[in-house]
Amino acid sequence: MPENLLQGKKGIITGALDENSIAWKTALKAKEQGAKFVLTNAPIAMRMGAIQELAKECDTIVIPADATSVEDIEKLYAEAKEFLGGNFDFLLHSIGMSPNIRKGREYGDLNYDWAMKSYDISALSFHKMMQVAEKQDVMNEWGSIVGLSYIAAQRVYPFYTDMADAKALLESIARGFGYRYGKKKKVRVNTISQSPTVTTAGSGIGGFSSFFNFAESLSPLGNASAEACAEYIVTMFSDYTRMVTMQNLYHDGGYSSTGISEEIMEKLMDEKQ
């Protein structure tokens, strides 16, 4: 039900690959709430997904850009400003990829060149997007920038390997740039630590189904869906969260605050019997 939370607001949504992705669902929710925006993804990812279909549904355009390239980001902002007719009120960073995970390298056997690529794509790109935005002065006052994270930044999940390091870096960047951007232009910067979510990126991580089922059993509300996360992101883009910045916000059904659940205790008891 449209409440027009984002009426008159303009922005950029990165990382929409297919209908399962959080960015895809965020675009639909943002459109529903009155926002205008452009979509962007890396050229190689665009060939794998169906982002043009989403653009048509949202009455917008897709601007190809590699978020690890400052030159591409500069071009993205220039073209987005021209299309939208002004500066931005929100940016969504929904970007993450680990060659080590894709190629089955364990944490004790990382290819360091691949690890650096993981950090660049999944975290430093967040800094690059904000640094270029600040230098070009493309964010409106009280704008909102959101990056997507995961609790592996704080806790050990053996199969998450170097992506855990990347998420920890992402959250640190949100705090560092959040302070700077808040002082300079009242722009707020936050990360959302989402439940394990059935997306193309998430499902590619080894042991994902175990992550998912464990979190579902531990969380009192169950796992948060991609659609629910999209609704939360839209709230973070809205004026209702103007004073929230430099936070890592858990959107996980209570998983991050729960030690153990009755369901897991029952499973453990069954295994002992």
C-alpha positions as CSV (number, residue, x, y, z in Angstrom):
1,M,0.0,0.0,0.0
2,P,1.7,3.2,-1.1
3,E,2.3,5.8,1.6
4,N,4.5,8.0,-0.6
5,L,7.4,7.8,1.9
6,L,9.8,8.7,-0.9
7,Q,7.7,11.1,-2.8
8,G,10.0,13.6,-4.6
9,K,13.2,11.7,-3.7
10,K,15.8,10.7,-6.2
11,G,18.6,8.1,-6.0
12,I,20.6,5.2,-7.3
13,I,20.1,1.5,-6.7
14,T,23.0,-0.8,-7.4
15,G,23.2,-4.5,-7.6
16,A,19.8,-5.6,-8.9
17,L,20.4,-8.9,-10.7
18,D,17.2,-10.8,-10.7
19,E,13.8,-10.9,-9.0
20,N,15.3,-12.7,-5.9
21,S,17.8,-9.9,-5.1
22,I,17.2,-7.4,-2.3
23,A,18.2,-4.6,-4.7
24,W,15.5,-5.7,-7.2
25,K,12.8,-5.7,-4.5
26,T,14.1,-2.4,-3.1
27,A,13.6,-0.8,-6.6
28,L,10.0,-2.0,-6.7
29,K,9.3,-0.7,-3.2
30,A,11.0,2.6,-3.9
31,K,8.9,3.0,-7.0
32,E,5.8,2.2,-5.1
33,Q,6.7,4.8,-2.5
34,G,7.1,7.6,-5.1
35,A,10.9,7.6,-5.6
36,K,12.6,8.2,-8.9
37,F,15.9,6.5,-9.4
38,V,18.3,4.9,-11.9
39,L,19.6,1.3,-11.7
40,T,23.2,0.3,-12.1
41,N,25.3,-2.9,-12.1
42,A,28.6,-4.1,-13.5
43,P,28.4,-4.9,-17.2
44,I,29.2,-8.6,-16.6
45,A,26.5,-8.9,-14.0
46,M,24.0,-7.2,-16.3
47,R,24.6,-10.0,-18.9
48,M,23.7,-12.6,-16.2
49,G,20.5,-10.9,-15.0
50,A,17.3,-9.3,-16.2
51,I,17.8,-5.8,-15.0
52,Q,16.4,-4.2,-18.2
53,E,13.0,-5.8,-17.3
54,L,13.1,-4.2,-13.9
55,A,14.0,-0.8,-15.4
56,K,11.0,-1.0,-17.7
57,E,8.7,-1.9,-14.7
58,C,10.2,1.1,-12.8
59,D,10.1,3.6,-15.7
60,T,13.8,4.2,-15.4
61,I,17.1,3.5,-17.1
62,V,20.1,1.2,-16.4
63,I,23.5,2.8,-16.4
64,P,26.3,0.2,-16.6
65,A,29.1,0.9,-14.1
66,D,31.9,-1.0,-12.4
67,A,31.7,0.2,-8.7
68,T,35.4,-0.5,-8.3
69,S,36.2,2.1,-10.9
70,V,36.3,5.7,-9.9
71,E,35.9,6.7,-13.5
72,D,32.8,4.6,-13.9
73,I,31.3,6.0,-10.8
74,E,31.9,9.6,-12.0
75,K,30.2,8.7,-15.3
76,L,27.3,7.0,-13.4
77,Y,26.7,10.1,-11.3
78,A,26.8,12.5,-14.2
79,E,24.4,10.4,-16.3
80,A,22.1,9.8,-13.3
81,K,22.0,13.5,-12.5
82,E,21.0,14.3,-16.1
83,F,18.3,11.7,-16.2
84,L,16.9,12.5,-12.7
85,G,17.2,16.3,-13.1
86,G,19.2,16.9,-9.9
87,N,21.2,15.6,-7.0
88,F,20.4,12.4,-5.1
89,D,18.6,11.7,-1.8
90,F,19.6,8.1,-1.5
91,L,22.1,5.5,-2.6
92,L,21.9,1.7,-2.1
93,H,25.2,-0.3,-2.1
94,S,24.1,-3.9,-2.8
95,I,27.4,-5.2,-4.1
96,G,29.4,-8.2,-3.0
97,M,31.5,-11.0,-4.6
98,S,34.3,-13.3,-3.5
99,P,36.4,-15.2,-6.1
100,N,37.8,-17.3,-3.3
101,I,34.3,-18.5,-2.3
102,R,33.3,-19.0,-5.9
103,K,36.3,-21.2,-6.5
104,G,36.1,-23.1,-3.3
105,R,39.2,-21.8,-1.5
106,E,39.2,-22.2,2.2
107,Y,40.1,-19.4,4.6
108,G,43.5,-20.9,5.4
109,D,44.3,-21.2,1.7
110,L,43.2,-17.9,0.3
111,N,44.4,-16.6,-3.0
112,Y,45.4,-13.1,-1.9
113,D,44.9,-11.5,-5.2
114,W,41.4,-12.8,-5.2
115,A,41.0,-11.7,-1.6
116,M,42.0,-8.1,-2.5
117,K,39.4,-8.3,-5.3
118,S,36.8,-9.4,-2.8
119,Y,37.6,-6.4,-0.5
120,D,37.6,-4.0,-3.5
121,I,34.2,-5.2,-4.9
122,S,32.4,-5.8,-1.6
123,A,33.7,-2.9,0.6
124,L,36.1,-0.4,-0.9
125,S,33.5,0.2,-3.7
126,F,31.3,1.6,-0.9
127,H,34.0,4.1,0.0
128,K,34.6,4.9,-3.6
129,M,31.0,5.7,-4.2
130,M,30.8,8.0,-1.2
131,Q,34.2,9.7,-1.9
132,V,33.1,10.5,-5.5
133,A,29.7,11.6,-4.3
134,E,31.3,14.0,-1.8
135,K,33.8,15.4,-4.2
136,Q,31.1,15.9,-6.9
137,D,28.6,17.2,-4.3
138,V,25.8,15.0,-5.7
139,M,24.0,14.2,-2.4
140,N,21.3,16.4,-1.0
141,E,21.3,17.4,2.6
142,W,19.8,14.8,4.9
143,G,20.3,12.2,2.2
144,S,20.7,8.5,3.1
145,I,23.3,5.9,2.0
146,V,22.8,2.3,2.8
147,G,25.1,-0.7,2.4
148,L,24.1,-4.4,2.9
149,S,26.0,-6.4,5.4
150,Y,25.9,-9.7,7.3
151,I,26.5,-10.8,10.9
152,A,29.6,-12.7,9.8
153,A,31.3,-9.3,10.2
154,Q,31.0,-9.9,14.0
155,R,30.8,-13.7,14.3
156,V,32.6,-16.6,12.7
157,Y,30.9,-18.6,10.0
158,P,33.5,-21.0,8.6
159,F,32.3,-21.0,5.0
160,Y,31.9,-17.2,4.7
161,T,35.7,-16.9,4.6
162,D,37.0,-13.6,3.2
163,M,33.5,-12.2,2.7
164,A,33.4,-11.9,6.5
165,D,36.5,-9.6,6.4
166,A,34.9,-7.6,3.6
167,K,31.7,-7.1,5.5
168,A,33.7,-6.0,8.6
169,L,35.5,-3.4,6.4
170,L,32.2,-2.3,4.9
171,E,30.7,-1.6,8.3
172,S,33.9,0.3,9.4
173,I,33.7,2.4,6.2
174,A,30.0,3.2,7.0
175,R,31.1,4.6,10.4
176,G,34.1,6.5,9.1
177,F,32.3,8.1,6.2
178,G,29.1,8.5,8.2
179,Y,30.9,10.8,10.6
180,R,32.5,12.8,7.8
181,Y,29.4,13.1,5.7
182,G,27.2,13.9,8.6
183,K,29.4,16.7,9.7
184,K,29.7,18.0,6.2
185,K,26.2,17.7,4.8
186,K,23.9,15.9,7.2
187,V,24.1,12.8,5.0
188,R,23.6,9.6,7.0
189,V,25.4,6.4,6.3
190,N,24.3,3.0,7.7
191,T,24.6,-0.7,7.0
192,I,21.9,-3.3,7.3
193,S,22.8,-6.7,8.6
194,Q,20.3,-9.0,6.9
195,S,19.2,-12.5,7.7
196,P,20.5,-15.3,5.4
197,T,18.5,-14.6,2.3
198,V,17.7,-16.8,-0.7
199,T,19.4,-14.7,-3.4
200,T,21.7,-15.6,-6.3
201,A,24.7,-14.2,-4.4
202,G,23.7,-15.7,-1.0
203,S,22.9,-19.2,-2.3
204,G,26.4,-19.4,-3.9
205,I,28.1,-19.5,-0.5
206,G,29.1,-23.0,0.7
207,G,26.9,-24.3,3.5
208,F,24.2,-21.6,2.8
209,S,21.3,-23.9,3.5
210,S,22.7,-24.8,6.9
211,F,23.2,-21.0,7.6
212,F,19.6,-20.4,6.6
213,N,18.0,-23.2,8.5
214,F,20.0,-22.5,11.7
215,A,19.1,-18.8,11.6
216,E,15.4,-19.7,11.0
217,S,15.5,-22.0,14.0
218,L,17.2,-19.5,16.3
219,S,15.3,-16.3,15.3
220,P,12.1,-15.7,17.3
221,L,10.5,-14.1,14.3
222,G,12.2,-16.3,11.7
223,N,14.4,-15.1,8.9
224,A,13.7,-11.8,7.4
225,S,12.8,-12.0,3.7
226,A,14.3,-10.0,0.9
227,E,11.0,-8.2,0.5
228,A,11.0,-7.3,4.2
229,C,14.6,-6.0,3.9
230,A,13.5,-3.9,0.9
231,E,10.8,-2.3,3.1
232,Y,13.4,-1.6,5.8
233,I,15.7,0.0,3.2
234,V,12.9,2.2,2.0
235,T,12.3,3.3,5.6
236,M,16.0,4.2,5.9
237,F,15.8,6.3,2.8
238,S,12.8,8.1,4.2
239,D,12.7,11.2,6.4
240,Y,11.4,9.1,9.3
241,T,15.0,8.0,10.0
242,R,16.8,11.3,9.6
243,M,18.7,11.0,12.9
244,V,20.0,7.4,12.3
245,T,23.6,7.3,11.1
246,M,26.8,5.3,11.5
247,Q,24.9,2.2,12.6
248,N,24.9,-1.4,11.7
249,L,21.3,-2.3,11.9
250,Y,20.3,-5.9,12.4
251,H,17.3,-7.0,10.3
252,D,17.3,-10.6,11.2
253,G,14.2,-11.5,13.2
254,G,16.0,-11.3,16.5
255,Y,18.8,-13.7,15.5
256,S,21.6,-11.4,16.6
257,S,20.3,-11.2,20.1
258,T,19.3,-14.8,20.7
259,G,21.7,-17.2,22.4
260,I,19.7,-20.4,21.8
261,S,16.1,-21.4,21.0
262,E,13.8,-24.2,22.1
263,E,13.9,-25.6,18.6
264,I,17.6,-26.0,18.6
265,M,17.7,-27.4,22.1
266,E,15.1,-30.0,21.1
267,K,17.2,-31.0,18.1
268,L,20.2,-31.4,20.2
269,M,18.3,-33.5,22.7
270,D,17.0,-35.7,19.9
271,E,20.5,-36.3,18.6
272,K,21.7,-37.4,22.0
273,Q,18.9,-39.9,22.5
